[in-house]
Amino acid sequence: MEILSLMNLSVNLVLEDIQKLFEVQKQIDKFVSLMISLILDSNSYSIIYCYFHGAWSNTRFEGTLFIFQCDSFYLGGLEPGCC
């Protein structure tokens, strides 16, 4: 019976941790959405694209600042083919 109680306690602790992580993720998502909205409303019109698996795709975020993501960075500037 003691082992079962410990297992239940472990499961409950893990579930609580997962719930806390989901709550933190929600807060991060809200912050990122807010920041993107603020940035998109501050400059000239553009579209956000993502480079993934060798191809560019439209993220369907359109607004005011062209934002791109690069998987690698070269201190001397952008490497050819990087972004």
LINBEL-V608235 format. One record per backbone hydrogen bond with DSSP energy under -0.5 kcal/mol. NH is the residue of the N-H (numbers start at 1). CO is the residue of the C=O. If there is no record, write none. Layout:
nh co
NH CO
NH CO
This chain:
nh co
5 1
6 2
7 3
8 4
9 5
10 6
11 7
12 8
13 9
14 10
15 11
16 12
17 13
18 14
19 15
20 16
21 17
22 18
23 19
24 20
25 21
26 22
27 23
28 24
29 25
30 26
31 27
32 28
33 29
34 30
35 31
36 32
37 33
38 34
39 35
40 36
41 37
42 39
43 39
46 63
48 61
49 47
49 67
50 57
52 50
52 55
55 52
57 50
59 48
61 48
62 60
63 46
64 40
67 65
74 77
77 74
82 79
83 79
